[in-house]
Amino acid sequence: MSCACKPVDPARGGTLGAFMDELQVRKTDVAVINVREVAELLGVNTRTIWRLCQRNELPSPIRLGPRILRWRLADLREHLDRKADGDIAGSRAASGGRGARR
């Protein structure tokens, strides 16, 4: 079995630390987490995660197997960034739905 990783070349200014940092960033981009981890990340119950998905207020998970659903960490981060910037419409208060302040 061979590794597809490029070797670190100190002659080109590459250090093991820089390589490890880059590898960590690439791993974060493709990291996937389960419903419990999403709930913990957002500080809510797992049932709330499923409700948010049903209402399209959270990205849908990807199916890795017949009973394996995971969320891409990058998708969640992007969604939360857009929500923080106010680009995502449909919040309870904006829609006048349950829980809206009157």
Stockholm file with secondary structure:
# STOCKHOLM 1.0

chainA/1-102         MSCACKPVDPARGGTLGAFMDELQVRKTDVAVINVREVAELLGVNTRTIWRLCQRNELPSPIRLGPRILRWRLADLREHLDRKADGDIAGSRAASGGRGARR
#=GR chainA/1-102 SS CCCCSCCCCGGGTCCHHHHHHHHHHHHHHHCEECHHHHHHHHTSCHHHHHHHHHTTSSCCCEEEETTEEEEEHHHHHHHHHHHHHTCCCCCHHHHTCTTCCC
#=GC SS_cons         CCCCSCCCCGGGTCCHHHHHHHHHHHHHHHCEECHHHHHHHHTSCHHHHHHHHHTTSSCCCEEEETTEEEEEHHHHHHHHHHHHHTCCCCCHHHHTCTTCCC
//
